Amino acid sequence: MEILKVSSRSNPNSVAGAMAGVVRQTGAVEVQVVGAGALNQAVKAIAIARGYLTPSNVDLICIPTFADIEIDGESRTAIRLSVEDRTHRMPSGDGAAAAQGSKATTDGQSKPAESDGARQPAHATI
């Protein structure tokens, strides 16, 4: 999964455009930040990206996790924001989103696919 690194000086509109592009292509993106300022810019970008993707019927969700990283030989704790479509739709070849893990109903809504009881993680931890 692609990781976008955001700093406190990142432009939220630019990050949102990159985020929306990756989500359109792959269905999800991870955003990595270190520090409160960077997290602030990333959250603004996610809010803006939601607006960019709403016309495409993509509803973004954000799942935060911690990650231990190394910067200039120093160990730091980063926050990784997994940003993905709420319905876990993956893009199809023609640009339309195809449902993954759900079944379409006649009213255009989707419902979870029946499973054998084992839940699969929504994303892999890196």
Residue frames as a rotation matrix with the C-alpha (Angstrom) as fourth column:
MET 1
0.588 0.809 0.000 0.00
0.809 -0.588 0.000 0.00
0.000 0.000 -1.000 0.00
GLU 2
-0.051 -0.604 0.795 1.33
0.532 -0.690 -0.490 3.43
0.845 0.398 0.357 -0.89
ILE 3
0.207 0.018 -0.978 2.47
0.940 -0.280 0.194 5.62
-0.270 -0.960 -0.075 2.02
LEU 4
0.343 -0.069 0.937 2.15
0.383 -0.900 -0.207 9.41
0.858 0.430 -0.282 1.75
LYS 5
-0.256 -0.495 -0.831 4.38
0.967 -0.125 -0.223 11.28
0.007 -0.860 0.510 4.20
VAL 6
0.505 0.536 0.677 2.87
0.461 -0.830 0.313 14.54
0.730 0.154 -0.666 5.44
SER 7
-0.587 -0.705 -0.398 4.72
0.761 -0.312 -0.568 17.29
0.277 -0.636 0.720 7.30
SER 8
-0.025 0.555 -0.832 3.52
0.720 -0.567 -0.400 20.35
-0.694 -0.609 -0.385 9.18
ARG 9
-0.476 -0.218 -0.852 4.41
-0.304 -0.868 0.392 22.40
-0.825 0.446 0.347 6.06
SER 10
-0.829 0.209 0.518 2.42
0.533 0.576 0.620 20.21
-0.168 0.790 -0.589 3.64
ASN 11
-0.747 0.638 -0.186 -0.36
-0.664 -0.711 0.229 21.90
0.014 0.295 0.955 1.70
PRO 12
-0.476 0.602 0.641 -3.63
-0.173 0.651 -0.739 20.12
-0.862 -0.463 -0.206 2.68
ASN 13
0.534 0.699 -0.476 -5.16
-0.599 -0.084 -0.796 20.68
-0.596 0.711 0.374 -0.78
SER 14
-0.002 -0.636 -0.772 -2.17
-0.942 0.259 -0.211 19.09
0.334 0.727 -0.600 -2.51
VAL 15
-0.879 -0.288 0.380 -2.14
-0.433 0.816 -0.383 16.15
-0.200 -0.502 -0.842 -0.08
ALA 16
-0.066 0.948 0.312 -5.90
-0.321 0.276 -0.906 15.72
-0.945 -0.160 0.286 -0.56
GLY 17
0.508 0.220 -0.833 -5.46
-0.850 -0.028 -0.526 15.55
-0.139 0.975 0.173 -4.34
ALA 18
-0.487 -0.758 -0.434 -2.72
-0.768 0.608 -0.202 12.94
0.417 0.234 -0.878 -4.02
MET 19
-0.765 0.261 0.589 -4.80
-0.329 0.629 -0.705 10.99
-0.555 -0.733 -0.395 -1.52
ALA 20
0.286 0.953 -0.096 -7.89
-0.525 0.072 -0.848 11.04
-0.802 0.293 0.521 -3.73
GLY 21
0.257 -0.259 -0.931 -5.86
-0.942 0.147 -0.301 9.91
0.215 0.954 -0.207 -6.74
VAL 22
-0.798 -0.598 -0.079 -4.35
-0.553 0.778 -0.299 6.94
0.240 -0.194 -0.951 -4.90
VAL 23
-0.514 0.685 0.516 -7.73
-0.258 0.450 -0.855 5.92
-0.818 -0.573 -0.054 -3.44
ARG 24
0.451 0.684 -0.573 -9.30
-0.761 -0.041 -0.648 6.08
-0.467 0.728 0.502 -6.92
GLN 25
0.035 -0.541 -0.840 -6.52
-0.867 0.402 -0.295 3.85
0.498 0.739 -0.455 -8.30
THR 26
-0.678 -0.497 -0.541 -6.01
-0.198 0.833 -0.517 1.35
0.708 -0.244 -0.663 -5.47
GLY 27
0.271 0.887 -0.374 -8.91
0.278 0.300 0.912 1.77
0.921 -0.352 -0.166 -3.03
ALA 28
0.907 0.002 -0.422 -6.76
0.419 -0.130 0.899 2.84
-0.053 -0.992 -0.119 -0.06
VAL 29
0.219 -0.878 0.425 -3.72
0.080 -0.418 -0.905 4.84
0.972 0.232 -0.021 1.02
GLU 30
0.471 -0.158 -0.868 -1.67
0.882 0.107 0.459 5.20
0.020 -0.982 0.190 4.20
VAL 31
0.543 -0.272 0.794 -0.64
-0.060 -0.956 -0.286 8.61
0.837 0.108 -0.536 5.47
GLN 32
0.243 -0.555 -0.795 2.35
0.925 0.380 0.016 8.83
0.294 -0.739 0.606 7.83
VAL 33
0.538 -0.043 0.842 2.93
-0.113 -0.993 0.021 11.78
0.835 -0.106 -0.540 10.16
VAL 34
-0.164 -0.551 -0.818 5.28
0.923 0.207 -0.325 12.71
0.348 -0.808 0.475 13.00
GLY 35
-0.932 -0.225 -0.284 4.13
0.339 -0.820 -0.461 15.50
-0.129 -0.526 0.841 15.28
ALA 36
-0.201 0.922 -0.332 1.00
0.547 -0.175 -0.818 17.47
-0.812 -0.346 -0.469 16.00
GLY 37
-0.161 0.102 -0.982 1.42
-0.545 -0.838 0.002 19.94
-0.823 0.536 0.191 13.12
ALA 38
-0.880 -0.209 -0.427 1.79
-0.473 0.467 0.747 17.16
0.043 0.860 -0.509 10.58
LEU 39
-0.743 0.668 0.037 -1.23
0.630 0.718 -0.297 15.34
-0.224 -0.197 -0.954 12.00
ASN 40
-0.110 0.691 -0.714 -3.24
0.091 -0.709 -0.699 18.57
-0.990 -0.142 0.015 11.75
GLN 41
-0.393 -0.095 -0.914 -2.38
-0.817 -0.420 0.395 18.96
-0.422 0.902 0.087 8.05
ALA 42
-0.988 -0.008 -0.155 -3.14
-0.079 0.885 0.459 15.29
0.133 0.466 -0.875 7.35
VAL 43
-0.500 0.862 -0.085 -6.57
0.649 0.308 -0.695 15.45
-0.573 -0.403 -0.714 9.01
LYS 44
-0.043 0.439 -0.898 -7.42
-0.391 -0.834 -0.389 18.59
-0.919 0.335 0.207 7.03
ALA 45
-0.676 -0.304 -0.671 -6.33
-0.729 0.145 0.669 16.79
-0.106 0.942 -0.320 3.85
ILE 46
-0.916 0.390 0.098 -8.56
0.390 0.921 -0.022 13.79
-0.098 0.018 -0.995 4.65
ALA 47
-0.131 0.903 -0.409 -11.55
0.359 -0.342 -0.869 16.10
-0.924 -0.261 -0.279 5.13
ILE 48
-0.099 0.030 -0.995 -10.82
-0.744 -0.666 0.054 17.80
-0.661 0.745 0.089 1.79
ALA 49
-0.908 -0.297 -0.294 -10.28
-0.418 0.674 0.609 14.44
0.018 0.676 -0.737 0.01
ARG 50
-0.592 0.777 0.214 -13.67
0.517 0.569 -0.639 13.24
-0.618 -0.268 -0.739 1.28
GLY 51
0.202 0.668 -0.716 -15.18
-0.181 -0.693 -0.698 16.18
-0.962 0.271 -0.019 -0.59
TYR 52
-0.402 -0.440 -0.803 -13.22
-0.864 -0.108 0.492 15.36
-0.304 0.891 -0.336 -3.73
LEU 53
-0.984 -0.114 -0.134 -14.39
-0.151 0.938 0.311 11.72
0.090 0.326 -0.941 -3.67
THR 54
-0.495 0.861 0.117 -18.05
-0.096 0.080 -0.992 12.23
-0.864 -0.502 0.043 -2.68
PRO 55
0.123 0.589 -0.799 -19.23
-0.906 -0.262 -0.333 12.70
-0.406 0.764 0.501 -6.31
SER 56
-0.388 -0.349 -0.853 -17.70
-0.703 0.710 0.029 9.27
0.596 0.611 -0.521 -7.07
ASN 57
0.685 0.729 -0.011 -19.73
-0.490 0.472 0.733 7.69
0.539 -0.496 0.680 -4.23
VAL 58
-0.073 -0.755 -0.652 -16.56
0.470 0.550 -0.690 7.03
0.880 -0.357 0.315 -2.24
ASP 59
0.814 0.341 0.471 -17.01
-0.280 -0.480 0.832 7.54
0.509 -0.809 -0.295 1.52
LEU 60
-0.099 -0.978 -0.182 -13.59
-0.119 0.194 -0.974 7.73
0.988 -0.075 -0.136 3.17
ILE 61
0.980 0.192 -0.043 -12.83
0.020 0.120 0.993 6.42
0.196 -0.974 0.114 6.63
CYS 62
0.147 -0.959 0.241 -9.63
-0.564 -0.282 -0.777 6.82
0.813 -0.022 -0.582 8.60
ILE 63
0.927 0.063 -0.370 -8.07
0.224 0.698 0.680 4.23
0.301 -0.713 0.633 10.91
PRO 64
0.460 -0.797 0.392 -5.17
-0.742 -0.587 -0.323 5.57
0.488 -0.143 -0.861 13.02
THR 65
0.886 -0.313 -0.343 -2.31
0.432 0.825 0.365 3.37
0.169 -0.471 0.866 14.30
PHE 66
0.649 -0.757 -0.072 1.15
-0.551 -0.534 0.641 3.94
-0.524 -0.376 -0.764 15.76
ALA 67
0.876 -0.482 -0.016 4.34
0.330 0.622 -0.710 2.99
0.352 0.617 0.704 13.92
ASP 68
0.551 -0.797 -0.246 7.93
0.104 -0.227 0.968 2.93
-0.828 -0.560 -0.042 15.14
ILE 69
0.889 -0.272 0.368 10.17
0.363 -0.073 -0.929 4.54
0.279 0.960 0.034 12.54
GLU 70
0.145 -0.904 -0.402 13.75
0.780 -0.146 0.608 5.77
-0.609 -0.402 0.684 12.28
ILE 71
0.909 0.076 0.409 14.64
0.316 -0.767 -0.559 9.31
0.271 0.638 -0.721 11.19
ASP 72
0.413 -0.849 0.330 18.31
-0.529 -0.519 -0.671 10.30
0.741 0.103 -0.664 10.90
GLY 73
-0.447 -0.643 -0.622 19.29
0.032 0.683 -0.730 7.29
0.894 -0.346 -0.285 13.03
GLU 74
-0.892 0.195 0.409 16.84
-0.450 -0.277 -0.849 8.27
-0.052 -0.941 0.335 15.77
SER 75
-0.721 0.678 -0.144 13.85
0.649 0.733 0.204 6.12
0.244 0.053 -0.968 16.76
ARG 76
-0.847 0.529 0.051 10.53
-0.529 -0.828 -0.188 8.00
-0.057 -0.186 0.981 16.57
THR 77
-0.526 0.786 0.325 6.87
0.562 0.607 -0.562 7.16
-0.639 -0.113 -0.761 16.94
ALA 78
-0.949 0.275 -0.156 4.77
-0.295 -0.592 0.750 8.06
0.114 0.757 0.643 13.93
ILE 79
-0.169 0.947 0.273 1.04
-0.200 0.238 -0.950 7.95
-0.965 -0.215 0.149 13.40
ARG 80
-0.999 -0.034 0.022 -0.18
0.012 0.275 0.961 6.10
-0.038 0.961 -0.275 10.33
LEU 81
-0.216 0.966 -0.141 -3.64
-0.542 -0.239 -0.805 6.90
-0.812 -0.097 0.576 9.06
SER 82
-0.851 0.067 0.521 -5.11
0.409 0.707 0.577 4.16
-0.330 0.704 -0.628 6.91
VAL 83
-0.355 0.710 -0.608 -7.53
-0.585 -0.676 -0.447 5.96
-0.729 0.197 0.656 4.59
GLU 84
-0.979 0.061 0.194 -9.93
0.175 0.741 0.649 3.77
-0.104 0.669 -0.736 2.64
ASP 85
-0.481 0.875 -0.048 -13.40
-0.539 -0.253 0.803 3.60
0.691 0.412 0.594 1.17
ARG 86
-0.346 0.416 0.841 -15.91
-0.890 0.137 -0.434 2.68
-0.296 -0.899 0.323 3.88
THR 87
0.695 0.713 0.097 -17.38
-0.627 0.666 -0.403 -0.07
-0.351 0.219 0.910 1.67
HIS 88
-0.074 -0.857 0.510 -13.92
-0.219 0.513 0.830 -1.46
-0.973 -0.050 -0.225 0.73
ARG 89
0.914 0.363 0.182 -14.72
0.119 0.189 -0.975 -1.11
-0.389 0.912 0.130 -2.97
MET 90
-0.207 -0.973 0.098 -11.75
0.333 0.024 0.943 -1.66
-0.920 0.228 0.319 -5.22
PRO 91
0.013 0.195 -0.981 -11.45
-0.741 -0.657 -0.140 0.19
-0.671 0.729 0.136 -8.54
SER 92
0.455 0.153 0.877 -12.27
0.410 0.838 -0.359 -1.77
-0.790 0.523 0.318 -11.66
GLY 93
-0.437 -0.744 0.506 -10.66
0.760 -0.005 0.649 -1.45
-0.481 0.668 0.568 -15.07
ASP 94
-0.130 0.455 0.881 -13.34
0.834 -0.431 0.345 0.88
0.537 0.779 -0.323 -16.47
GLY 95
-0.746 -0.250 0.617 -13.03
-0.026 -0.916 -0.401 3.42
0.665 -0.315 0.677 -13.64
ALA 96
0.303 0.891 0.338 -16.17
-0.575 -0.112 0.811 2.33
0.760 -0.439 0.478 -11.80
ALA 97
-0.529 -0.476 0.702 -15.81
-0.848 0.265 -0.459 0.98
0.033 -0.838 -0.544 -8.29
ALA 98
-0.025 0.463 -0.886 -16.57
-0.239 0.858 0.455 -2.70
0.971 0.224 0.089 -7.88
ALA 99
0.585 0.312 0.749 -17.86
-0.783 -0.024 0.622 -3.99
0.212 -0.950 0.230 -4.55
GLN 100
-0.343 -0.698 -0.629 -15.42
-0.249 0.713 -0.656 -6.17
0.906 -0.068 -0.418 -2.65
GLY 101
-0.944 -0.035 -0.329 -16.80
0.277 0.458 -0.844 -8.25
0.181 -0.888 -0.423 0.17
SER 102
-0.529 0.834 -0.156 -20.39
-0.289 -0.350 -0.891 -7.12
-0.798 -0.426 0.426 -0.36
LYS 103
-0.625 0.443 0.643 -23.40
0.763 0.523 0.380 -8.03
-0.168 0.728 -0.665 -2.44
ALA 104
-0.939 0.344 -0.011 -25.49
-0.332 -0.896 0.294 -5.47
0.091 0.279 0.956 -4.29
THR 105
-0.488 0.862 0.136 -29.20
0.506 0.407 -0.760 -5.42
-0.711 -0.303 -0.635 -3.60
THR 106
-0.144 0.509 0.849 -31.98
0.979 -0.054 0.199 -4.33
0.147 0.859 -0.490 -5.93
ASP 107
0.846 0.503 -0.179 -32.33
0.528 -0.838 0.141 -0.93
-0.079 -0.214 -0.974 -4.22
GLY 108
0.585 -0.687 0.430 -28.68
0.013 -0.523 -0.852 -0.04
0.811 0.504 -0.297 -5.04
GLN 109
0.552 -0.387 0.738 -27.50
-0.834 -0.240 0.498 -0.55
-0.016 -0.890 -0.455 -1.47
SER 110
-0.065 -0.583 -0.810 -24.94
-0.351 0.773 -0.528 -3.14
0.934 0.250 -0.255 -0.49
LYS 111
0.804 0.256 0.538 -24.89
-0.593 0.260 0.762 -5.59
0.055 -0.931 0.360 2.36
PRO 112
-0.137 -0.935 0.326 -21.99
-0.910 0.249 0.331 -7.56
-0.391 -0.252 -0.885 3.79
ALA 113
0.000 0.040 -0.999 -21.21
-0.653 0.757 0.030 -10.80
0.758 0.652 0.026 2.02
GLU 114
0.923 0.319 0.217 -21.89
-0.376 0.614 0.694 -13.94
0.088 -0.722 0.686 4.01
SER 115
-0.031 -0.997 -0.071 -18.76
-0.833 0.065 -0.550 -15.29
0.553 0.042 -0.832 5.60
ASP 116
0.171 -0.002 -0.985 -17.56
0.209 0.977 0.034 -18.42
0.963 -0.212 0.168 7.32
GLY 117
0.910 0.248 -0.332 -17.24
0.372 -0.135 0.918 -16.44
0.183 -0.959 -0.216 10.56
ALA 118
0.048 -0.955 -0.293 -13.55
0.916 -0.075 0.394 -15.59
-0.399 -0.288 0.871 10.19
ARG 119
0.928 0.238 -0.288 -12.97
0.146 -0.940 -0.307 -11.85
-0.344 0.243 -0.907 9.89
GLN 120
0.187 -0.867 0.461 -10.19
0.957 0.054 -0.286 -10.63
0.224 0.495 0.840 7.65
PRO 121
-0.170 -0.302 -0.938 -8.31
0.583 -0.798 0.152 -7.43
-0.794 -0.521 0.312 8.56
ALA 122
0.846 0.529 -0.071 -9.25
0.297 -0.577 -0.761 -4.36
-0.443 0.622 -0.645 6.54
HIS 123
0.742 -0.668 -0.062 -5.57
-0.477 -0.462 -0.748 -3.58
0.471 0.584 -0.661 6.00
ALA 124
0.545 -0.650 -0.530 -2.16
0.675 0.715 -0.183 -5.00
0.498 -0.258 0.828 6.70
THR 125
0.919 -0.335 -0.208 0.11
-0.064 -0.648 0.759 -3.51
-0.389 -0.685 -0.616 9.32
ILE 126
0.665 -0.738 0.117 3.42
0.229 0.053 -0.972 -2.41
0.711 0.673 0.204 7.88
